[in-house]
Amino acid sequence: MSDLHTGGCQCGALRYQFDAPLHDIAHCHCATCRRSSGGIVTTWITVPLERFQWLQGTPRTFASSSSCVRSFCADCGAQLALFTTLSPNTLDVTVATLDTPELAPADRHIWVQNRLPWLQLDTHLPEEHEEDIDPLI
């Protein structure tokens, strides 16, 4: 299987690609992701920043915290990526915006301290109270 993956927003104004394996995929339960996406959980894949590129359009950005900048489509509002200074060599991409999201199942839960108490999703996966970020990445 190729490590080249593509995706984009709902309206097609933004397109991206990255050349990296589909791993390091997490269901995020933080309140900021809920408010930014309008969903009850956001699933992210972490990819090397140098292997990601925008193919079409220029995303709008929003600093959702002192360490995180989110990229989204100004036309349809789809959230596509997140850059954090806590891991400056990577970019998180929303799995839901991949052209083939079915190929990218989550391997863990993060920020479970903020999980909605009624949500049961992939209960067999390991959980992180916050998020364990590898400082060497």
C-alpha positions as CSV (number, residue, x, y, z in Angstrom):
1,M,0.0,0.0,0.0
2,S,1.2,3.5,-0.8
3,D,2.0,6.0,1.9
4,L,0.6,8.9,-0.2
5,H,-2.7,10.1,1.1
6,T,-5.0,12.9,0.0
7,G,-7.9,14.7,1.4
8,G,-9.8,18.0,1.5
9,C,-12.7,20.0,2.8
10,Q,-16.4,19.4,2.0
11,C,-16.7,22.1,-0.7
12,G,-13.4,21.3,-2.5
13,A,-11.7,24.6,-2.0
14,L,-8.9,23.0,0.0
15,R,-7.0,19.9,-1.0
16,Y,-3.9,18.4,0.7
17,Q,-1.6,15.4,0.6
18,F,0.9,13.7,2.8
19,D,3.4,10.9,2.2
20,A,3.5,9.0,5.5
21,P,2.1,5.8,7.0
22,L,-1.3,5.8,8.6
23,H,-0.4,5.5,12.3
24,D,-0.4,7.6,15.4
25,I,-4.2,8.1,15.2
26,A,-6.1,9.3,18.2
27,H,-9.7,10.1,19.2
28,C,-9.4,13.5,20.9
29,H,-12.0,14.2,23.6
30,C,-10.9,17.7,24.6
31,A,-13.5,20.5,24.8
32,T,-11.6,22.7,22.3
33,C,-11.8,20.0,19.6
34,R,-15.5,19.6,20.3
35,R,-16.1,23.4,19.9
36,S,-13.9,23.7,16.9
37,S,-15.4,20.8,15.0
38,G,-18.9,20.8,16.2
39,G,-18.5,17.1,16.8
40,I,-18.4,15.1,20.0
41,V,-14.9,13.7,19.2
42,T,-12.3,14.6,16.6
43,T,-10.0,11.9,15.3
44,W,-6.5,13.1,14.3
45,I,-3.6,11.5,12.5
46,T,-0.1,12.9,13.2
47,V,2.2,13.2,10.2
48,P,5.6,14.7,9.7
49,L,5.2,18.4,8.8
50,E,7.8,18.1,6.0
51,R,5.7,15.4,4.3
52,F,2.5,17.4,4.2
53,Q,1.5,19.9,1.6
54,W,-1.5,21.9,0.6
55,L,-2.4,21.1,-3.1
56,Q,-5.2,23.6,-3.6
57,G,-6.3,26.7,-1.8
58,T,-5.0,28.4,1.3
59,P,-6.6,27.6,4.7
60,R,-7.7,30.1,7.2
61,T,-6.1,29.7,10.6
62,F,-7.3,30.2,14.2
63,A,-5.1,30.1,17.3
64,S,-7.3,28.0,19.6
65,S,-4.7,28.1,22.4
66,S,-1.3,29.5,23.1
67,S,0.3,26.4,21.5
68,C,-2.2,25.3,18.8
69,V,-3.2,26.8,15.4
70,R,-6.0,25.2,13.6
71,S,-6.5,25.3,9.8
72,F,-9.9,25.3,8.3
73,C,-11.8,26.1,5.1
74,A,-13.1,29.7,5.0
75,D,-15.9,28.6,2.6
76,C,-17.4,25.5,4.2
77,G,-15.9,25.7,7.7
78,A,-14.3,22.2,7.6
79,Q,-11.4,21.8,10.1
80,L,-8.5,20.1,8.4
81,A,-5.3,20.4,10.4
82,L,-3.8,21.5,13.7
83,F,-0.2,22.6,14.3
84,T,1.1,22.6,17.9
85,T,4.4,24.1,19.1
86,L,4.5,21.2,21.5
87,S,5.5,19.0,18.6
88,P,6.9,21.4,16.0
89,N,8.0,18.8,13.5
90,T,4.5,17.3,13.0
91,L,1.0,18.3,11.9
92,D,-2.2,16.7,13.0
93,V,-4.8,16.1,10.2
94,T,-8.4,15.3,10.7
95,V,-9.1,11.7,9.7
96,A,-12.6,12.7,8.6
97,T,-11.2,14.8,5.8
98,L,-9.1,12.0,4.3
99,D,-10.3,10.7,1.0
100,T,-10.1,7.2,2.5
101,P,-10.8,7.6,6.2
102,E,-11.8,4.0,6.5
103,L,-8.1,3.1,6.2
104,A,-7.2,5.1,9.3
105,P,-8.7,3.6,12.5
106,A,-7.7,5.2,15.8
107,D,-5.1,3.5,18.0
108,R,-5.8,5.4,21.2
109,H,-8.0,8.0,23.0
110,I,-6.5,11.3,24.2
111,W,-7.7,13.9,26.7
112,V,-10.1,11.4,28.2
113,Q,-10.5,13.6,31.3
114,N,-12.8,15.6,29.1
115,R,-14.7,12.7,27.5
116,L,-18.5,13.1,27.5
117,P,-19.7,10.6,30.1
118,W,-22.3,9.0,27.8
119,L,-19.9,8.4,24.9
120,Q,-18.8,4.8,24.3
121,L,-16.4,4.6,21.4
122,D,-13.6,2.1,20.7
123,T,-13.6,1.0,24.3
124,H,-10.8,-1.5,23.7
125,L,-8.3,1.2,22.9
126,P,-5.7,2.6,25.4
127,E,-6.5,5.9,27.0
128,E,-4.3,8.9,27.9
129,H,-5.6,11.3,30.6
130,E,-4.1,14.2,28.5
131,E,-1.9,13.5,25.5
132,D,1.5,11.9,25.6
133,I,3.6,13.8,23.1
134,D,7.0,12.4,22.2
135,P,9.4,15.4,22.6
136,L,11.8,13.9,20.1
137,I,9.4,14.1,17.2
